[in-house]
Amino acid sequence: MPEKKNSPKRHHPKGIEILYEDEDILVVDKPAGLLTMGTETNKTKTAYYILTDYVRKGNSKSRKHVFIIHRLDRDASGILVFAKNIKSKLDLQEQWQDVEKKYLAVVHGKLEKKSGTISTYLAENRAHVVYSTPDTKKGKLSHTMYKVLKETKHFSLLEIKLLTGRKNQIRVHLTEQGHPIVGDKKYGKENGAHKQLALHAHSISFKHPFNGKIMTFEIKPPAYFNKLVSGIGSEEKLANQ
């Protein structure tokens, strides 16, 4: 992983860890519970707001801001990439379809097939709930690759590779397979036993928008994952399973 650049503590963002920063990009580890961008009812408790304040160095009159390239669900944790100028934003968005993104998820039960690809057409209803539909005109074709890394009596740890990036795609696909993500109150119908969503953006690899260098970042999941599936090791151990 590239070394992160040091920044004055006085302007260091609170509640979010910077993994890497240069003049063009900002890569962070978003904690669970933090929105990527604002909503009508919450405009300040977001990664976008925190990082925009950070690049402005606390000066509210500054015109600097970060550019959102992709999002993570509020209840998910892990790697988020932001651009720091319009050229970098456009370059990253152009290549995003080919960017390799891997997630870790703990799901209920044991999967009969230990690896595979889930493919359905996903649509969203008026209540903002995403679901699979046989109507190819109504839904967008979506593909989710998965591999079982570890199993316990009640849970399975999966490595997931997104081939498309639809809203709530991983959560919907796994729930519809009968193996909802632990802590998923929206799609998994949790009974309250697990309060935190066990979904983590584990790694990402993309071309730097300025020099074309391949940038790869990996971060291990929160301690919560180990409480569900003990023995989760470092990124290297996970990669070799």
Secondary structure as UniProt FT lines:
FT   HELIX           9..11
FT   TURN            14..15
FT   STRAND          17..21
FT   STRAND          25..30
FT   TURN            32..33
FT   HELIX           47..55
FT   TURN            56..58
FT   TURN            60..61
FT   STRAND          67..68
FT   TURN            74..75
FT   STRAND          77..83
FT   HELIX           86..95
FT   HELIX           96..98
FT   STRAND          100..108
FT   STRAND          115..124
FT   TURN            126..127
FT   STRAND          130..133
FT   TURN            136..138
FT   STRAND          140..151
FT   STRAND          155..162
FT   TURN            167..168
FT   HELIX           169..176
FT   TURN            177..178
FT   TURN            182..183
FT   TURN            185..187
FT   STRAND          199..207
FT   TURN            209..211
FT   STRAND          214..218
FT   HELIX           223..228
FT   TURN            230..231
FT   HELIX           235..239
//
